[in-house]
Amino acid sequence: MIISSQLSSYFFTIVLFCLLVIIARILCKELLLPAIHKQIQSIKKYWEDLKKKQTLLVSTKKRLNEKIKEQKHDLEKLNVKIQKWQDTTVSKIKEKQTEQENIATKVLMKKRIQSKNLQLTQINSKIFPTAIKKAREKLFAIYEEEKGKSLLHNSIENLNEE
């Protein structure tokens, strides 16, 4: 009986152990495995999201690098255009300055010529009447006779016509 009681005790222990294993298996299958599976799914989703974000960031970085290259190229083109415009503007300014200097030189030369002409006119206006008066007096002195007076008159008219 002791053997039978021990045997039954072992049997009962084994049955209890088996029941415990079955209950543990059912609990694991019903509660623990879905929780683990859910956790694994959330981790997979997190990693997939990270991969998508990484792909998006890499493509965005590539697009930005391309845009930067394009903008640098455009900037170089603009710098070349600005330099050409500046060179053209400087050239036009120099041409205008040269033209203004030439005009100023011509104006100065014309002023000098006009000044000389004015001086000659002033001299002529002062000298000619005096010279004509002196010439008349000399001619009157030379040609005081009647014949001389008519010659004198003709000579004076010829001078006045010139």
C-alpha positions in Angstrom: 0.0 0.0 0.0 2.8 2.3 0.6 3.9 1.5 -2.8 0.6 2.1 -4.2 0.2 5.3 -2.3 3.6 6.4 -3.4 2.7 5.4 -6.9 -0.6 7.1 -6.8 1.2 10.1 -5.3 3.6 10.0 -8.3 0.8 9.5 -10.7 -1.1 12.4 -9.2 2.0 14.6 -9.3 2.6 13.6 -12.9 -1.1 14.3 -13.8 -0.9 17.6 -11.9 2.3 18.4 -13.7 0.8 17.6 -17.1 -2.3 19.7 -16.3 0.0 22.5 -15.2 1.9 22.1 -18.5 -1.3 22.0 -20.5 -2.7 25.1 -18.7 0.7 26.9 -19.1 0.6 25.9 -22.8 -2.9 27.2 -23.2 -2.1 30.4 -21.3 1.0 30.9 -23.4 -0.9 30.2 -26.6 -3.9 32.4 -25.7 -2.2 35.2 -23.9 1.6 35.2 -24.1 2.0 34.3 -27.8 -0.4 37.0 -29.1 1.3 39.6 -26.9 4.7 38.6 -28.2 3.4 38.4 -31.7 1.8 41.9 -31.3 5.1 43.2 -29.9 7.1 41.7 -32.8 4.6 43.2 -35.3 4.9 46.7 -33.7 8.7 46.4 -33.8 8.6 45.3 -37.5 6.3 48.2 -38.3 8.6 50.6 -36.5 11.6 49.3 -38.5 9.6 49.5 -41.8 8.6 53.1 -40.9 12.2 53.9 -40.2 13.3 52.4 -43.5 10.6 54.4 -45.3 11.8 57.6 -43.6 15.4 56.8 -44.4 14.5 56.2 -48.1 12.5 59.5 -48.1 15.4 61.3 -46.4 17.9 59.9 -48.9 15.8 60.9 -51.9 15.1 64.3 -50.4 18.9 64.7 -49.8 19.6 63.8 -53.4 17.0 66.2 -54.7 18.3 69.0 -52.5 21.9 68.3 -53.7 20.7 68.4 -57.3 18.9 71.7 -56.6 22.0 73.1 -55.0 24.1 72.1 -58.0 21.6 73.7 -60.3 21.4 76.9 -58.3 25.2 77.1 -58.2 25.3 76.7 -61.9 22.6 79.4 -62.3 24.5 81.6 -59.9 27.7 81.2 -62.0 25.7 82.1 -65.2 24.3 85.2 -63.4 27.7 86.2 -62.2 29.0 86.0 -65.8 26.0 88.0 -67.1 26.6 90.6 -64.3 30.3 90.8 -65.2 29.4 91.3 -68.9 26.8 94.0 -68.0 29.3 95.7 -65.7 32.0 95.7 -68.4 29.6 97.0 -70.9 28.4 99.7 -68.6 32.0 100.7 -67.7 32.8 100.8 -71.4 29.8 103.0 -72.2 30.7 105.4 -69.3 34.2 105.6 -70.6 33.0 106.3 -74.1 30.6 109.0 -72.8 33.4 110.6 -70.8 35.7 110.5 -73.9 32.9 112.0 -76.0 32.3 114.7 -73.4 36.0 115.5 -73.3 36.1 115.7 -77.1 33.0 118.0 -77.0 34.6 120.2 -74.3 37.8 120.4 -76.3 35.9 121.4 -79.5 33.8 124.0 -77.5 37.1 125.4 -76.1 38.6 125.6 -79.5 35.5 127.3 -80.9 35.6 129.7 -78.0 39.2 130.5 -78.7 38.4 131.0 -82.4 35.4 133.2 -81.5 37.5 135.2 -79.1 40.2 135.8 -81.8 37.5 136.7 -84.3 35.9 139.1 -81.7 39.3 140.6 -81.0 39.9 141.0 -84.8 36.5 142.6 -85.2 37.1 144.9 -82.3 40.5 145.9 -83.7 39.0 146.3 -87.2 36.1 148.4 -85.8 38.7 150.7 -84.1 41.4 150.7 -86.8 39.4 150.8 -90.1 37.5 154.0 -89.4 40.7 155.7 -88.3 42.6 154.3 -91.3 39.8 155.3 -93.7 39.7 158.8 -92.1 43.4 159.2 -92.4 43.3 157.8 -96.0 40.6 160.4 -96.9 42.6 163.2 -95.4 45.7 162.2 -97.3 43.7 161.7 -100.5 42.0 165.1 -100.0 45.4 166.6 -99.5 46.8 164.9 -102.7 43.7 165.5 -104.9 42.5 168.9 -104.0 41.9 170.0 -107.5 38.7 169.4 -109.5 40.0 166.5 -111.4 41.5 165.1 -108.3 38.2 165.5 -106.4 36.4 163.2 -108.9 39.1 160.6 -108.8 39.1 160.9 -105.0 35.4 160.4 -104.9 35.5 157.3 -107.2 38.4 155.8 -105.1 36.4 156.4 -101.9 33.3 154.8 -103.4 35.4 151.8 -104.5 36.8 151.5 -100.9 33.4 151.7 -99.4 32.0 149.0 -101.8 34.8 146.6 -100.8 
